[in-house]
Amino acid sequence: MPPGTGIHHDIDVTKSHRIRRALTGTLAAALLALAAAACSKGEGAAGAGDSTEASDSKSAKADSSAGSASVAQATAAAAGETRVNLPVVAEDVIEGDLVLTVNTTGQVRSDAEARLRSEVAGTVATVHVRPGDRVRKGDPIMTLDPRPLDLAVRQAEIALKESELRAQDNYVPDSIVSGQAPSAERRKNAELRNGVDANRVRLDQAKLDRERGTVVAPFNGVIDRVSLAGGERVAAGADVAVIVDADRLRVEAAVLEHDLPLLKVGGTATVSSSAAPDRPATGRVVAVLPLVDSTTRSGRAYVRLTGNGVLRPGMYADLRMEATRLTKRIIVPEKAVIERDGRPLVFVVRSGRALWTYVNPGRTNGREREILPDSSTGQIPVKPGDQVIVEGHLTLTHDAPVRVVSKRETARP
């Protein structure tokens, strides 16, 4: 090997190693830089993720807070609803007369109901009414053909004149001869022998039949039925029409034997029907009949009243007849008295509260009840003017908040 060659070779190797080290260092630096950049990006992404999670957490917390607020509001509203005053209907306690009554049923009848008949035979010329027509006393109902009746009157008049002439022939000639007027007895005998009196009766009968050719209303009323038509041939006694007085009514009531002594003639009676229970009529007890049916053990009482446009003859009606009047009593509505734990009580409204008040109830007429003094204190726990609840109190508790309303309001859905 020539001199110096080994030295150059060593120098080249050394340079090569240095270059490699430099490249290796540069590469490592680049890799470190890339790694650092990647780490920073990762940290940035992680930071973004953390912020997203934080925002989601905040949203969840906000939703949770809103839900809690809604629940709290609903609970408060429910609590507010439970605190709302309950609507009830109340009536006043009064001091007055408690009228005890006998309750029963009866049938409505007209005080005047007539079946009109033709009293003479003939042919119907005109029917003046129809069912449902209102008529007054004396109004014509039906008229027969008047011609046969007029002829009968004329015939009776002629027969009377003939008999009078025959009677005169018996005493006039003798009076002329004697120059003296016939005595009243002789004239009467002559008329009897010649049928003057009989013909006078026949004339009166013919005139009466002519009057009866027109059937008239015997009283004010309503035509219920018409039984014939114009042109029809009718016999004497044939039905013409039925007329009913719907204003003057009476009720025949069945009364149990133990209630009969309680009734008084002249006492008031309230009559109602299922057709219009809210429109009762008021009448008077006019008679308590003496006989008692041995089968039903009941007697009869008559109530007379004026029609109210609802009651009609033939209807069955409910009656409440006055029996005894208890004066100066503290009275509450029957519906106000209820029982709790076997004790009667009423709810008295004071300052918007329903106060549970025990009472000592007395007699009742089905609508009202008297309140008696307490057996221990001798005091009546309610006084006139107090308001007692009659509707909406069956499930109330003591001291419950209430609001008094009208029945119309409680009927609203």
Secondary structure, 3 states (H helix, E strand, C coil): CCCCHHHHHHHHHHHHHHHHHHHHHHHHHHHHHHHHHHHHHHHHHHHHHHHHHHHHHHHHHHHHHHHHHHHHHHHHHHHHHHCCCEEEEEEECEEEEEEEEEEEEEEEEECCEEEEECCCCEEEEEECCCCCCEECCCCEEEEECCHHHHHHHHHHHHHHHHHHHHHHHHHHHHHHHHCCCCCHHHHHHHHHHCCHHHHHHHHHHHHHHHHHCEEECCCCEEEEEECCCCCCEECCCCEEEEEECCCEEEEEEEEECCCHHHCCCCCEEEEECCCCCCCCEEEEEEEECCCCECCCCEEEEEEEEECCCCCCCCCEEEEEEEEEEEEEEEEEEHHHCEEECCEEEEEEEECCEEEEEECEEEEECCCEEEEECCCCCCCCCCCCCCEEEEECCCCCCCCEEEEECCHHHHHCC
